[in-house]
C-alpha cells in the first residue's frame, strides 16, 4: 500500500519505520522509543536515508533502497524491483 508502518529490531534497538507516498515520492521516517530520530526524508535509490552520523549512531544502522535501474523508490515496486535494506554500524565501518 502507499502508506506502510512496521516495527523492526536492529542491533538490539526497537524501531518504528513509516514509509508514505506524497506527490509521487516516498517519504521515510523513523522513531525509536516513540521519539523521531529521522523526521520525514525523501527516499532515493542507493542513498542513505539517515543523513547524519549522529542518527546512525543512535540507531546502530542506516537504511537504503535498492531499486532496478536506480529508479526512484515507489510503493508499487516494493518487493518486486524495490527493496529496503538496513546496514549495521559494523557493516558501514567494515
N, C-alpha and C positions, 0 to 999 in steps of 0.2 A: 504494500500500500504506500501511498505518498508520505504518510507520517508513521514513523516507527519509533518505538521506545523499548529498550531492553536492558537488562542488568547483566553484568559480567564481573568476574573476579580475576584480576590480573596482578601478579606479584603481591598477592595477599591483600589487595585493595579492592573493595566493593565499589563498583562504578555504575552509574545510570547514564546510558547513552540515548540521546534523542536525535533522530535524523528526520528532517521535514523538507517538503518541497515548497519553494517560494519563487514565483515568476520564472520558472524554467531552471532553477538552480536547486541544489540540495544544500541544506544548512545543517551543521553538526553542532551539538552542544554536549557538554559532559559535566556531570555532577558527582561529587564524592561526599558521602555523608550529608546529602541534601544541599551542599554548597556548590555553586557553579565554579568550576575550575576553568572552564573554557566557555564563555558565552558564545552565542551563535557565530560560526565562521563558515564561509562558503567553501564547499568541497570541490577540489580539483584533483585530477588524476596524478598519482605519483608524487604528491606533495604532502608533507607532514600537516596534520590537522591541528596539532597543538603548536602554535607559532613561537612559543618562548621556552627556553631551557627550564625555567622555574616550574612550568606546567608539567614538563616531562618528569622532573624530579618528584613532584607531588604525586604523580600517577605511577611512576616507575616504568612508564612506557610512552609511546606515541602511536598515532593511528594514521593510516593512509589508505586510499582507494587505489586498487589496481584495476584498470579497465582495458578493454580491447581497443587497440589503436590510440591509446591515450585519450579516449573520448571523455568528456566531462561526465562525472558520475550522475546517474539519474535512476530513480527508483524502479522504472520499468525494466532496467537492465540488471537489477540486483540478482545475484546467484545465477546469472546467465553469462554476462560478459563484464560484470562489475562486482568486485569483491572488496570488503573492508577487512584490513589486517591490523593487528596490534603488534608493535615491535617493542620488546622489553628494553630497559635501560642497558642491560648487558649486551643485547644484540646491537643497540645503537652505538655502543662504545667498542664493539668487537672488531 
